[in-house]
Amino acid sequence: MTLKVGSFTGTIPAGLFQPGAVPGSLILRPGIVINGVSFVNVTITPTGANQYSFSAEIVTTPATANPVPVTLTIGDDSGTTSITVNIHGT
């Protein structure tokens, strides 16, 4: 799975996911850092037949301006949207 948020791109290997509390859902193991970015609360949850929701919180220091383009690619399936992110000072 590859996640692109603004200028950041990170590939999350499938072996880092574990079953979640919701049947059929997956969560990313805690403490994962990819390309210097911490991934927190990453979940993939089924929402219907062949449909899923994806949510993630990433902690990064590079400046990000809203709206932020986000692309998620799993295998040969890909989708892009723009989101408004919560930007917190350090």
JODALIN-V245794 format. One record per residue. N is the residue number from 1. RES is the residue in one small letter. PHI is phi in degrees with one decimal (* if undefined). PSI is psi as a letter, one per 30 degrees, with the letter a starting at -180 (999 if undefined). Layout:
# JODALIN-V245794
n/res/phi/psi
N/RES/PHI/PSI
N/RES/PHI/PSI
This chain:
# JODALIN-V245794
n/res/phi/psi
1/m/*/k
2/t/-118.1/k
3/l/-116.8/k
4/k/-118.9/k
5/v/-125.3/j
6/g/60.0/b
7/s/-90.4/f
8/f/-85.1/k
9/t/-131.2/k
10/g/-137.5/k
11/t/-103.0/k
12/i/-104.3/j
13/p/-63.3/k
14/a/-57.2/e
15/g/-66.4/f
16/l/-88.4/f
17/f/-93.7/l
18/q/-135.0/l
19/p/-59.7/k
20/g/-95.1/a
21/a/-69.3/e
22/v/-81.7/k
23/p/-52.7/k
24/g/86.4/f
25/s/-88.7/l
26/l/-129.5/k
27/i/-127.5/k
28/l/-80.1/k
29/r/-54.8/k
30/p/-65.1/l
31/g/81.1/g
32/i/-82.8/k
33/v/-123.8/k
34/i/-126.9/k
35/n/52.6/h
36/g/80.2/g
37/v/-113.5/k
38/s/-84.0/k
39/f/-103.4/k
40/v/-130.0/k
41/n/53.6/h
42/v/-90.7/k
43/t/-135.8/k
44/i/-122.8/k
45/t/-127.3/k
46/p/-66.9/k
47/t/-120.5/f
48/g/166.6/a
49/a/-62.4/j
50/n/56.8/g
51/q/-129.6/k
52/y/-141.4/l
53/s/-107.3/l
54/f/-128.1/k
55/s/-138.2/k
56/a/-156.0/l
57/e/-122.4/k
58/i/-118.9/k
59/v/-115.2/j
60/t/-143.7/l
61/t/-100.7/f
62/p/-61.4/k
63/a/-62.9/k
64/t/-133.2/k
65/a/-112.1/k
66/n/-83.1/l
67/p/-73.9/l
68/v/-111.2/k
69/p/-74.2/k
70/v/-128.4/k
71/t/-125.1/k
72/l/-117.2/k
73/t/-125.6/k
74/i/-126.4/j
75/g/62.8/b
76/d/-103.1/g
77/d/-100.3/k
78/s/-146.5/k
79/g/-148.7/k
80/t/-130.7/k
81/t/-147.8/l
82/s/-112.1/k
83/i/-130.1/l
84/t/-101.8/k
85/v/-102.0/l
86/n/-85.2/j
87/i/-106.0/j
88/h/-108.6/k
89/g/-72.0/l
90/t/-101.0/999
